Amino acid sequence: MKRLNLFLANLIQDFKLFAFLWCMTQIFRSFFLLIFNKELVNIYWNEIIECFVIGGRLSFNSIGWVTMISIVMISIPSSIFLFYNSNKIRTIYTVIIASIYCIVYFFEIPYYFVFQSAYDLNVMNIFYDDYQAVILSAINDYHLLECILGILICIFLNFYICKRIFKNNFYNMFKRITDFKIMSLIMIFVICSLYLFVLLIRFGGSFTGYNAIKYDNAQRFDNNLLNVAVLDSGQVVKRFFIIYKQINSIKKEQIFGNDLRYNIKLLDGNSEANDLKSAFRKIKQESPYFKEKPKKIILIIGESFGNWPVLEKYQKMNLMPEYLSLMRSENSFTISEFLSDGANTGAAVTSLLSGLQANDLHINYLPQTYKEPYPTGLGIQMQKLGYKTCFWYGGFSDWQNIKKFVLSQGFDEFYGVDSYRCNEINVWGCSDKELFENVLVGMKNEAKDEYVLHVILTTSNHAPYNIDIVKEGFPEQKVKKSLPDNVPNNKDAMTHLGYIWYTDKYIGKFVQDAKSINADTLFMITGDHSERFDFSGKASIEDRSSLPFLFYHNNIKKQDFSSSLCGSQLQIAPTLINLIAPVNFEYFALRDSLFDNNKYTYNFKLLIENGQWKFSNKIEEISGNMIAEKRRAEILISSKWILQGPEFY
């Protein structure tokens, strides 16, 4: 009887553990919503309550399994081995788990400030980024020190609370039960309760799988903040590792023989070829749009330069007047629905320049990258067309190995902030104003009839926000008067809006100045990624994720192009080749040009099909088999090429 009494007393302690951790997740959820409450404009109380209900049910799952470990590893052994100090072990165990939850929660706050998301694959980018710049930005702009202080306070409180709640147990109460029949009834009740408890934690607060709540169906709200807050720290970590494992299982999948050729065929490659290079060799069939290829080509990639300010419902703010002016010009055409091929700057730029789906592969650190240029890349193919290739970066040359990577992929010259004159420097680089001024100096030193491609990657639309945008002329009061309901009216939002305006201002000025140097210049303008602005209310997937992309040249006629094209960054190189390359020009690409397919496009997490934007970490769940298989094939082929080389073996 003594052991049964101990077991029952320990179960009550485990119930205390469950109640403490479950309440802690709800408290964290409350504070998270409070911190970012400006995003809850036009959100009804019933939606917030639903977030707590669904989040609470989801926490049944994560906290429930933590409790089951305590039952199996602490309560049962201590009932068998009487020397087992269960209270001390349980206190230490609970404090460790609670501390992990605190660390995950508090670091999720600055993470959400930056990425508007719970932990996702951008976490991996931190290990490859400029540590000093990341830490300084986190301290100065995203409250890192306050978060660390919060973690230390919470760990101390956890220890204090756990010592108090586990101090007393109910052994003496159960010790008084001496009747075997009563104890048998209690044990039957306990066993049935444990069975029901297991069902509840397995199905997220439900007894059947029909109404089960899991991390991948809990995010059902129109508001992004509620979709993030509904996941507790345990579910966030679980979600991250599941997604990471899924992506890596595809990357590491070995494909040979017929399987390899099947995936090549899915991407409209030559499945009879002997290597990947030959498989994706293409021959230009049609005459180029430009009768004579432009002397200068400039591709501008704006940091965090999203398309949402030029969507109709946001145009009244007039944040991107220069881009809008170019977009409305009769000498331009715009890709109305355009996606990034990377979740962050490094992934987007390496995918764009290599022509491969390099998101999360960190291609810029892999040995295969430096053996020879990827033939699908932009730089190497522009060299074949007779262009000198130059890359201009507003940051430092050693950031994410960018200089070494760019020069290895068919670029003749690289210019970072450490190789030209610049006065306005922060931890990430120089101002867009000075970056463009230096590019103009370089252009003036070129022969007018020299064929040159300039790729320009800006940095200013990024913390730390240390440029005086009011002095630059940002019309803050006019913008405030025209804010839509889902754009917050606060200091942080105005700063962010001001930097979007600032980047646009100097892109527009640069385009006009570059045209005055050489009128025969083809401009392409896009962003590296979007999804960084902190909306205060409902914002669509398109609002958060779409990128701008346009072509602009004196010889372009808007009426020659469709107004409903869609695509992604991997299609920039084949589209440019389609515009300027002569008939029979040999080039390499995994994707078609933007003119060859305008019904659908996709990237690592989004799908656009017939104007409909859909989101999922697994596109297989939301699209037809053909698109799902194409996406998978693109990841497989790119991963094989990057990790193993183009040879078949």
C-alpha positions in Angstrom: 0.0 0.0 0.0 2.8 2.4 0.8 4.0 2.3 -2.8 0.5 3.0 -4.1 0.2 5.9 -1.7 3.5 7.3 -2.9 2.4 6.9 -6.6 -0.9 8.8 -6.0 0.9 11.6 -4.1 3.4 11.9 -6.9 0.5 12.1 -9.5 -0.9 15.1 -7.7 2.6 16.7 -7.9 2.6 16.0 -11.6 -0.8 17.6 -11.9 0.7 20.7 -10.2 3.6 20.6 -12.8 1.1 20.5 -15.6 -1.1 23.3 -14.2 2.0 25.5 -13.6 3.5 25.1 -17.1 0.1 25.4 -18.8 -0.7 28.6 -17.0 2.7 29.9 -17.8 2.1 29.4 -21.6 -1.2 31.3 -21.3 0.6 34.2 -19.4 3.3 34.3 -22.1 0.6 34.3 -24.8 -1.1 37.3 -23.0 2.1 39.3 -22.8 3.0 38.6 -26.4 -0.4 40.0 -27.6 0.0 42.9 -25.2 3.5 43.8 -26.5 2.3 43.8 -30.1 -1.2 45.0 -29.4 -1.0 47.6 -32.1 -1.5 44.7 -34.6 -4.9 44.0 -33.1 -6.7 46.9 -34.6 -10.1 45.9 -35.9 -9.8 42.5 -34.2 -12.9 41.4 -32.2 -12.6 40.0 -28.7 -14.1 36.7 -29.8 -11.1 36.2 -32.0 -8.7 36.9 -29.2 -10.6 34.5 -26.9 -10.5 31.9 -29.6 -6.7 32.3 -29.8 -6.5 31.5 -26.1 -8.9 28.6 -26.3 -7.1 27.0 -29.3 -3.7 27.9 -27.9 -4.6 26.4 -24.5 -5.7 23.2 -26.2 -2.5 23.1 -28.2 -0.5 23.6 -24.9 -2.4 20.5 -23.6 -0.3 18.6 -26.1 3.1 20.1 -25.5 2.8 20.4 -21.7 1.0 17.1 -21.5 3.9 15.2 -22.9 6.3 17.0 -20.5 4.0 15.8 -17.7 4.0 12.3 -19.0 7.8 12.2 -18.9 7.6 13.3 -15.3 5.1 10.5 -14.5 7.2 7.8 -16.2 10.7 9.0 -15.2 10.0 10.4 -11.7 6.6 9.3 -10.2 6.8 5.6 -11.1 10.5 5.1 -10.2 10.0 6.9 -6.8 7.1 4.6 -6.0 9.3 1.6 -6.6 12.6 2.8 -5.2 11.8 4.4 -1.9 15.1 6.2 -1.7 14.2 8.2 -4.8 13.9 11.9 -3.9 11.0 12.7 -6.3 10.3 16.2 -5.1 13.8 17.5 -5.6 14.2 15.8 -9.0 10.7 17.1 -10.1 11.6 20.6 -9.0 14.8 20.6 -11.0 13.0 19.1 -14.0 10.2 21.6 -14.0 12.6 24.6 -13.6 14.7 23.4 -16.6 11.5 23.0 -18.8 10.1 26.3 -17.6 13.5 28.0 -18.3 13.6 26.6 -21.8 10.1 27.9 -22.4 11.1 31.3 -21.1 14.2 31.5 -23.3 12.2 30.4 -26.4 9.5 32.9 -25.6 11.6 35.9 -24.9 13.8 35.5 -27.9 10.7 35.1 -30.0 9.9 38.7 -29.2 12.8 40.3 -31.1 12.5 37.6 -33.8 8.9 38.6 -34.4 10.0 42.3 -34.6 12.3 41.4 -37.5 10.5 38.5 -39.3 6.8 39.0 -38.4 6.8 35.2 -37.8 7.3 32.5 -35.2 10.7 30.7 -35.5 11.1 29.5 -39.0 14.0 28.6 -41.3 15.4 32.1 -41.0 16.8 30.9 -37.7 19.5 29.0 -39.5 20.6 32.2 -41.3 21.7 33.6 -38.0 24.5 31.1 -37.9 25.9 32.3 -41.2 25.3 36.1 -40.7 27.6 38.8 -39.4 27.4 38.0 -35.7 28.6 41.5 -34.6 26.0 43.2 -36.7 23.2 40.9 -35.7 24.0 41.3 -32.0 24.3 45.1 -32.2 21.0 45.4 -34.2 19.3 43.1 -31.7 20.5 45.3 -28.7 19.9 48.7 -30.3 16.7 48.0 -32.2 15.0 44.9 -30.9 15.4 45.0 -27.1 17.7 42.1 -26.7 19.1 43.2 -23.3 15.5 43.6 -22.0 14.7 40.1 -23.2 17.8 38.6 -21.4 16.8 40.5 -18.2 13.3 39.0 -18.6 14.7 35.5 -19.0 16.8 35.9 -15.8 13.9 37.2 -13.8 11.6 34.4 -15.0 14.1 31.7 -14.2 14.4 33.0 -10.7 10.6 33.2 -10.4 10.3 29.6 -11.8 12.7 28.3 -9.1 10.9 30.1 -6.3 7.4 29.0 -7.5 8.4 25.4 -8.0 9.9 25.1 -4.6 6.7 26.4 -3.1 4.2 24.3 -5.1 6.2 21.0 -4.7 7.0 21.6 -1.0 3.9 19.8 0.2 2.7 16.5 -1.1 -0.4 14.5 -0.3 1.3 11.3 0.9 -0.1 11.6 4.5 -3.6 12.0 3.1 -3.3 8.8 1.1 -1.6 7.0 3.9 -4.8 7.1 5.9 -6.5 4.9 3.3 -6.2 1.4 4.5 -9.2 -0.3 2.9 -8.2 -2.3 -0.1 -11.5 -1.9 -1.9 -11.4 1.9 -1.6 -7.8 1.9 -2.9 -8.8 -0.4 -5.8 -11.6 2.0 -6.8 -9.2 5.0 -6.6 -6.7 3.1 -8.8 -9.3 2.3 -11.3 -10.3 5.9 -11.4 -6.7 7.0 -11.7 -6.0 4.6 -14.6 -9.1 5.7 -16.5 -8.2 9.3 -15.9 -4.6 8.7 -17.1 -6.1 7.1 -20.3 -8.3 10.1 -20.9 -5.4 12.4 -20.1 -3.3 10.7 -22.8 -6.1 11.2 -25.3 -6.4 14.8 -24.4 -2.7 15.5 -24.8 -2.5 13.4 -28.0 -5.3 15.2 -29.7 -4.8 18.7 -28.3 -7.7 19.0 -25.8 -9.9 16.5 -27.7 -10.7 12.9 -27.1 -10.7 12.0 -30.8 -8.6 12.9 -33.8 -11.7 14.4 -35.5 -11.4 17.7 -33.6 -7.7 17.5 -32.9 -5.7 20.7 -32.6 -2.1 20.5 -34.0 0.5 23.1 -34.8 -0.3 22.9 -38.5 -4.0 23.5 -38.2 -4.1 25.9 -35.2 -3.0 29.0 -37.3 -6.5 29.6 -38.7 -6.8 33.4 -38.0 -6.8 36.2 -40.5 -4.5 38.2 -38.2 -0.8 37.3 -38.4 -0.2 38.1 -34.7 -2.9 35.7 -33.5 -1.5 33.0 -35.8 1.9 33.4 -34.1 0.6 33.8 -30.5 -1.5 30.7 -30.7 1.7 28.5 -30.8 3.4 28.1 -27.4 7.2 27.8 -27.0 7.1 24.0 -27.3 5.0 24.0 -30.4 7.1 26.6 -32.0 10.3 24.6 -31.5 8.5 21.4 -32.6 7.3 23.2 -35.8 10.7 24.5 -36.6 12.4 21.1 -36.3 9.7 19.3 -38.3 10.0 21.9 -41.2 13.8 21.8 -41.0 13.7 18.0 -41.1 11.3 17.9 -44.1 13.4 20.4 -46.1 16.6 18.5 -45.3 15.1 15.2 -46.2 14.5 16.5 -49.7 17.9 18.1 -49.9 19.7 15.0 -48.8 17.6 12.6 -51.0 19.8 10.8 -53.4 18.4 10.7 -56.9 19.9 8.5 -59.6 18.9 6.8 -62.8 15.3 6.9 -63.8 14.3 8.9 -60.8 16.7 11.6 -61.7 15.6 11.7 -65.3 11.9 11.7 -64.2 12.6 14.9 -62.1 14.4 16.5 -65.0 11.5 15.8 -67.3 9.1 17.4 -64.8 11.1 20.6 -65.2 10.9 20.3 -69.0 14.6 19.4 -69.2 16.2 16.9 -71.5 15.8 13.6 -69.6 18.1 11.8 -72.1 21.1 14.1 -71.3 24.2 12.8 -69.6 24.5 15.5 -66.9 22.5 18.3 -65.4 24.2 21.0 -67.5 23.1 19.3 -70.7 19.7 18.5 -69.3 18.9 22.2 -68.8 20.6 23.5 -71.9 18.2 25.7 -74.0 18.5 27.3 -77.4 16.9 30.7 -78.0 14.3 30.2 -80.7 12.7 33.6 -81.1 14.1 36.9 -82.2 15.0 39.2 -79.2 12.6 42.0 -78.2 15.5 44.5 -78.4 16.8 44.8 -82.0 20.1 45.8 -80.5 21.0 44.7 -77.0 21.2 47.6 -74.5 24.6 48.9 -73.7 24.0 49.0 -70.0 21.8 46.8 -67.9 21.1 47.6 -64.2 19.4 45.2 -61.8 18.5 46.9 -58.5 17.7 44.6 -55.6 16.2 46.7 -52.8 16.6 45.5 -49.2 13.2 44.5 -47.8 11.6 46.3 -50.8 8.1 44.9 -50.8 5.4 45.5 -53.4 2.6 46.3 -50.9 3.0 50.1 -51.0 2.1 50.2 -54.7 -1.0 48.0 -54.3 -4.1 50.0 -54.9 -5.3 50.1 -51.3 -2.0 51.5 -50.0 -1.2 53.9 -52.8 -2.7 56.9 -51.0 0.3 56.9 -48.6 2.5 57.6 -51.7 5.4 55.8 -50.1 6.9 54.7 -53.5 6.2 57.5 -55.9 9.3 56.9 -58.0 8.5 53.3 -58.5 4.9 54.1 -59.3 6.0 56.7 -61.8 8.2 54.1 -63.6 5.5 51.5 -63.3 3.0 53.8 -65.1 5.5 54.8 -67.8 4.7 53.7 -71.3 8.4 52.6 -71.4 8.0 49.9 -68.8 6.2 46.7 -68.0 5.6 45.2 -64.6 5.3 41.7 -63.3 2.2 42.1 -61.2 2.7 39.0 -59.0 6.3 38.3 -58.1 7.9 36.1 -55.4 11.3 35.9 -53.7 13.2 32.7 -54.0 14.8 33.2 -50.5 13.5 33.8 -47.0 16.2 36.3 -46.3 18.7 38.4 -48.2 21.5 35.8 -48.4 19.2 33.0 -49.7 17.4 35.3 -52.2 20.6 36.7 -53.7 22.3 33.4 -54.0 19.3 31.8 -55.6 18.9 34.7 -58.0 22.6 34.8 -59.0 23.0 31.0 -59.3 19.7 30.3 -61.0 19.1 27.4 -58.6 16.7 26.9 -55.7 19.3 27.6 -53.0 17.0 28.7 -50.1 18.4 27.3 -46.8 21.3 25.5 -48.6 23.8 28.2 -47.8 25.3 27.7 -51.2 27.8 30.6 -50.5 29.6 28.3 -48.0 29.7 25.1 -50.0 32.9 23.8 -51.8 31.0 22.8 -55.0 30.1 26.5 -55.5 33.7 27.5 -56.0 34.8 24.7 -58.4 33.1 26.4 -61.3 30.2 28.9 -61.9 26.8 27.4 -62.1 25.9 27.6 -65.8 22.3 28.7 -64.8 23.7 31.8 -63.1 23.0 35.4 -64.2 26.6 36.6 -64.3 28.2 33.8 -66.4 25.4 34.0 -69.0 25.7 37.8 -69.3 29.4 37.4 -69.9 28.6 35.0 -72.8 26.5 37.8 -74.2 29.4 40.2 -74.1 28.7 42.1 -70.9 31.2 43.1 -68.3 29.6 42.1 -65.0 29.8 44.3 -61.9 28.2 43.8 -58.5 27.6 46.7 -56.1 26.7 46.0 -52.5 25.9 48.6 -49.8 27.3 46.4 -47.1 30.7 44.8 -46.2 32.5 42.4 -48.6 32.8 39.6 -46.0 29.1 39.5 -45.2 28.0 36.0 -45.8 31.0 35.4 -48.0 29.3 37.6 -50.6 32.4 38.9 -52.4 33.9 35.5 -52.8 30.6 34.0 -54.0 29.8 36.8 -56.5 33.2 36.7 -58.1 33.0 32.9 -58.3 29.7 33.1 -60.3 30.7 35.0 -63.4 31.1 38.5 -62.1 34.2 40.5 -63.1 34.1 43.1 -60.4 32.7 43.4 -56.8 32.3 46.6 -54.9 31.4 46.7 -51.2 31.3 49.5 -48.7 34.9 48.8 -47.9 36.1 49.5 -51.4 34.5 52.9 -52.1 34.1 56.2 -50.4 31.2 56.4 -47.9 30.5 58.6 -44.9 27.2 57.4 -43.6 28.1 53.9 -42.3 26.3 51.7 -39.7 26.8 48.1 -38.7 25.3 46.8 -42.0 26.8 49.2 -44.5 26.3 52.6 -46.1 23.2 54.6 -47.0 21.4 53.9 -50.3 22.2 57.5 -51.3 25.9 57.0 -51.1 25.8 53.6 -52.7 24.0 54.9 -55.8 26.4 57.9 -55.9 29.3 55.5 -56.1 27.7 53.4 -58.8 27.2 56.6 -60.9 30.9 57.4 -60.5 31.7 53.9 -61.8 29.3 54.3 -64.7 30.9 57.7 -65.7 34.3 55.9 -65.9 32.9 53.4 -68.4 33.1 53.8 -72.2 29.7 54.7 -73.6 29.7 51.8 -76.0 30.9 49.3 -73.5 28.4 46.6 -72.6 28.0 46.4 -68.8 25.7 44.7 -66.3 25.4 46.3 -62.9 23.7 44.4 -60.1 23.1 46.7 -57.1 22.0 45.4 -53.6 20.9 48.1 -51.2 21.0 48.0 -47.4 19.3 51.1 -45.9 15.8 49.7 -45.4 17.0 47.7 -42.4 17.8 48.4 -38.8 19.6 50.3 -37.4 17.5 53.2 -38.7 20.0 56.0 -38.3 19.3 58.1 -41.3 17.5 61.4 -40.7 14.5 60.7 -43.0 12.7 63.9 -42.0 15.8 65.9 -43.2 15.6 63.8 -46.4 12.1 65.1 -46.9 9.9 62.3 -45.7 6.3 63.8 -45.6 5.4 62.1 -42.3 2.2 64.2 -41.6 0.8 63.6 -45.1 1.4 59.8 -44.7 -0.3 59.8 -41.3 -3.4 61.4 -42.8 -3.7 58.6 -45.4 -3.0 55.5 -43.4 -5.2 52.5 -44.1 -6.8 50.7 -41.2 -4.2 48.0 -41.0 -1.1 50.3 -41.0 -0.3 51.4 -37.4 0.2 55.1 -36.5 3.2 55.0 -34.2 6.8 56.0 -34.1 8.2 52.6 -35.2 5.8 52.3 -38.1 6.5 55.8 -39.3 10.3 55.1 -39.2 9.8 51.9 -41.2 7.5 53.7 -43.7 10.1 56.5 -44.0 12.8 54.1 -44.9 10.6 52.5 -47.6 10.1 56.1 -49.0 13.8 56.8 -48.6 14.9 53.7 -50.6 12.3 54.5 -53.3 13.5 58.2 -53.5 17.1 57.3 -54.2 16.2 54.4 -56.6 14.2 57.0 -58.6 16.9 59.6 -58.5 19.5 57.0 -59.6 17.4 55.8 -62.6 17.2 59.4 -63.9 20.9 60.1 -63.2 22.0 56.8 -64.9 19.8 57.5 -67.9 21.5 60.9 -68.3 24.9 59.1 -68.4 23.7 56.6 -71.0 20.1 56.6 -72.4 20.6 53.1 -73.7 20.1 51.5 -70.2 17.7 48.7 -69.3 16.6 48.9 -65.7 15.2 46.0 -63.7 13.9 46.8 -60.2 12.9 44.3 -57.5 13.4 43.4 -53.8 15.3 40.7 -52.0 12.4 39.7 -49.9 9.3 41.2 -48.3 7.4 40.2 -45.0 9.1 42.6 -42.7 6.5 45.3 -42.2 4.5 45.2 -38.9 0.9 45.5 -40.1 -1.6 46.4 -37.3 -4.5 44.4 -38.7 -5.5 42.0 -41.4 -3.0 41.8 -44.3 -3.2 39.3 -47.1 -0.5 37.0 -48.2 0.1 39.2 -51.2 0.4 42.3 -49.0 3.1 40.6 -46.9 5.0 38.6 -49.5 4.8 40.1 -53.0 7.8 41.8 -54.5 7.9 44.6 -57.1 9.5 43.8 -60.4 9.6 45.9 -63.6 11.6 46.4 -66.7 12.2 50.0 -67.9 13.9 51.2 -71.1 13.2 53.9 -73.7 12.6 51.2 -76.4 10.0 49.2 -74.3 6.4 49.6 -75.2 4.0 48.7 -72.4 1.3 47.5 -74.8 3.7 44.7 -76.1 3.5 42.8 -72.8 0.7 41.1 -70.8 -0.4 42.9 -67.7 -1.0 39.7 -65.8 2.4 38.0 -65.6 3.5 36.2 -62.5 6.9 34.8 -61.6 9.8 34.6 -59.2 13.5 35.6 -59.0 14.7 32.4 -60.6 13.1 33.6 -63.8 15.0 36.9 -64.0 18.0 35.5 -65.9 16.0 33.5 -68.6 13.6 36.4 -69.0 16.5 38.9 -69.6 18.0 36.4 -72.1 14.7 36.2 -73.8 14.6 40.0 -74.2 18.2 40.6 -75.5 19.9 37.4 -76.7 20.1 36.6 -80.4 18.4 33.6 -82.1 20.3 30.3 -81.4 21.9 31.6 -78.3 22.7 28.8 -75.9 21.7 29.3 -72.2 20.8 27.3 -69.1 17.8 27.6 -66.8 15.6 25.4 -64.5 12.6 27.7 -65.1 11.1 29.2 -68.2 11.1 32.9 -68.9 8.2 35.0 -67.5 6.8 35.1 -71.0 6.6 31.3 -71.4 4.3 30.6 -68.4 2.1 33.1 -66.7 -0.5 30.8 -65.2 1.3 29.9 -62.0 4.5 30.4 -60.0 5.8 29.2 -56.7 8.7 29.5 -54.2 9.8 27.7 -51.1 6.5 28.4 -49.3 4.0 30.2 -51.6 2.0 29.4 -54.7 0.3 31.8 -57.1 -2.2 30.1 -59.4 -4.6 32.0 -61.6 -4.3 35.1 -59.4 -4.9 33.1 -56.2 -2.2 33.3 -53.5 -1.9 30.3 -51.2 0.4 29.7 -48.3 1.8 26.5 -46.8 5.2 25.2 -45.7 4.2 22.1 -47.8 2.9 23.2 -51.2 1.8 19.6 -51.7 -1.1 20.3 -49.4 -2.5 23.2 -51.4 -1.8 22.6 -55.0 -2.4 20.2 -57.8 0.0 17.2 -58.2 1.8 18.8 -61.2 2.8 22.0 -59.4 3.7 20.1 -56.2 5.9 17.7 -58.2 7.6 20.5 -60.1 8.4 22.3 -56.8 9.8 19.1 -55.3 11.8 18.3 -58.5 13.3 21.8 -58.5 14.5 21.4 -54.9 15.9 17.9 -55.6 17.7 19.0 -58.8 19.1 22.1 -57.2 20.2 20.3 -54.1 22.0 17.6 -56.2 23.7 20.1 -58.4 24.8 22.2 -55.4 25.8 19.4 -53.0 27.1 16.7 -55.5 27.8 18.5 -58.8 26.1 18.2 -62.2 27.4 14.7 -63.1 25.1 11.7 -63.2 26.5 8.8 -61.2 
